[in-house]
Amino acid sequence: MEIERPNAQQQPNPEELKDLEQLRAVLERAIADGVISSSEIEAYKMQAWADGKITPQELALYQELVLSKITAGELSWDLT
Protein backbone atom coordinates (compact mmCIF):
# COMPACT_ATOMS: atom_id res chain seq x y z
CA MET A 1 0.00 0.00 0.00
CA GLU A 2 1.35 3.39 -1.01
CA ILE A 3 0.82 6.33 1.32
CA GLU A 4 0.65 9.80 -0.15
CA ARG A 5 1.38 12.90 1.85
CA PRO A 6 0.45 15.86 -0.34
CA ASN A 7 1.40 18.38 2.34
CA ALA A 8 4.78 16.82 3.05
CA GLN A 9 7.68 19.19 2.58
CA GLN A 10 9.44 18.58 -0.72
CA GLN A 11 13.04 19.36 -1.49
CA PRO A 12 13.45 22.62 -3.41
CA ASN A 13 14.32 22.36 -7.09
CA PRO A 14 17.33 24.24 -8.54
CA GLU A 15 15.23 27.29 -9.42
CA GLU A 16 13.78 27.43 -5.90
CA LEU A 17 17.29 27.09 -4.44
CA LYS A 18 18.39 30.09 -6.49
CA ASP A 19 15.35 32.04 -5.25
CA LEU A 20 16.20 31.08 -1.66
CA GLU A 21 19.77 32.30 -2.08
CA GLN A 22 18.52 35.64 -3.43
CA LEU A 23 16.00 35.91 -0.62
CA ARG A 24 18.69 35.13 1.96
CA ALA A 25 20.84 37.94 0.51
CA VAL A 26 17.90 40.39 0.78
CA LEU A 27 17.30 39.43 4.41
CA GLU A 28 20.98 39.47 5.38
CA ARG A 29 21.35 43.00 3.98
CA ALA A 30 18.19 44.03 5.82
CA ILE A 31 19.35 42.78 9.21
CA ALA A 32 23.02 43.74 8.94
CA ASP A 33 22.51 46.92 10.99
CA GLY A 34 20.50 45.16 13.73
CA VAL A 35 17.27 46.89 12.74
CA ILE A 36 14.71 45.86 10.14
CA SER A 37 12.53 48.55 8.62
CA SER A 38 9.11 48.34 7.00
CA SER A 39 10.68 49.01 3.60
CA GLU A 40 13.10 46.11 4.12
CA ILE A 41 10.17 43.86 5.05
CA GLU A 42 8.40 44.97 1.85
CA ALA A 43 11.55 44.16 -0.16
CA TYR A 44 11.50 40.66 1.37
CA LYS A 45 7.82 40.23 0.50
CA MET A 46 8.33 41.37 -3.09
CA GLN A 47 11.25 38.97 -3.55
CA ALA A 48 9.41 36.09 -1.88
CA TRP A 49 6.28 36.63 -4.02
CA ALA A 50 8.25 37.17 -7.26
CA ASP A 51 7.37 33.66 -8.45
CA GLY A 52 3.74 33.96 -7.34
CA LYS A 53 4.02 31.76 -4.25
CA ILE A 54 5.67 31.59 -0.86
CA THR A 55 7.25 28.24 -0.02
CA PRO A 56 7.70 26.71 3.42
CA GLN A 57 11.46 27.15 2.94
CA GLU A 58 11.00 30.89 2.36
CA LEU A 59 8.94 31.17 5.53
CA ALA A 60 11.52 29.16 7.47
CA LEU A 61 14.25 31.49 6.23
CA TYR A 62 12.30 34.52 7.48
CA GLN A 63 11.76 32.75 10.81
CA GLU A 64 15.46 31.93 11.11
CA LEU A 65 16.92 35.27 10.06
CA VAL A 66 14.32 37.72 11.36
CA LEU A 67 11.74 36.48 13.82
CA SER A 68 14.06 34.35 15.95
CA LYS A 69 16.53 37.27 16.20
CA ILE A 70 13.78 39.67 17.23
CA THR A 71 12.65 37.20 19.90
CA ALA A 72 16.24 36.85 21.14
CA GLY A 73 16.71 40.62 21.25
CA GLU A 74 19.37 40.57 18.53
CA LEU A 75 17.22 42.52 16.04
CA SER A 76 14.62 45.24 16.41
CA TRP A 77 11.75 46.60 14.31
CA ASP A 78 11.74 50.09 12.84
CA LEU A 79 8.23 50.36 11.47
CA THR A 80 8.23 54.12 10.97
C-alpha positions in Angstrom: 0.0 0.0 0.0 1.4 3.4 -1.0 0.8 6.3 1.3 0.6 9.8 -0.2 1.4 12.9 1.9 0.4 15.9 -0.3 1.4 18.4 2.3 4.8 16.8 3.1 7.7 19.2 2.6 9.4 18.6 -0.7 13.0 19.4 -1.5 13.5 22.6 -3.4 14.3 22.4 -7.1 17.3 24.2 -8.5 15.2 27.3 -9.4 13.8 27.4 -5.9 17.3 27.1 -4.4 18.4 30.1 -6.5 15.3 32.0 -5.3 16.2 31.1 -1.7 19.8 32.3 -2.1 18.5 35.6 -3.4 16.0 35.9 -0.6 18.7 35.1 2.0 20.8 37.9 0.5 17.9 40.4 0.8 17.3 39.4 4.4 21.0 39.5 5.4 21.4 43.0 4.0 18.2 44.0 5.8 19.4 42.8 9.2 23.0 43.7 8.9 22.5 46.9 11.0 20.5 45.2 13.7 17.3 46.9 12.7 14.7 45.9 10.1 12.5 48.5 8.6 9.1 48.3 7.0 10.7 49.0 3.6 13.1 46.1 4.1 10.2 43.9 5.0 8.4 45.0 1.9 11.5 44.2 -0.2 11.5 40.7 1.4 7.8 40.2 0.5 8.3 41.4 -3.1 11.3 39.0 -3.6 9.4 36.1 -1.9 6.3 36.6 -4.0 8.2 37.2 -7.3 7.4 33.7 -8.5 3.7 34.0 -7.3 4.0 31.8 -4.3 5.7 31.6 -0.9 7.2 28.2 0.0 7.7 26.7 3.4 11.5 27.2 2.9 11.0 30.9 2.4 8.9 31.2 5.5 11.5 29.2 7.5 14.3 31.5 6.2 12.3 34.5 7.5 11.8 32.8 10.8 15.5 31.9 11.1 16.9 35.3 10.1 14.3 37.7 11.4 11.7 36.5 13.8 14.1 34.4 15.9 16.5 37.3 16.2 13.8 39.7 17.2 12.7 37.2 19.9 16.2 36.8 21.1 16.7 40.6 21.3 19.4 40.6 18.5 17.2 42.5 16.0 14.6 45.2 16.4 11.8 46.6 14.3 11.7 50.1 12.8 8.2 50.4 11.5 8.2 54.1 11.0 
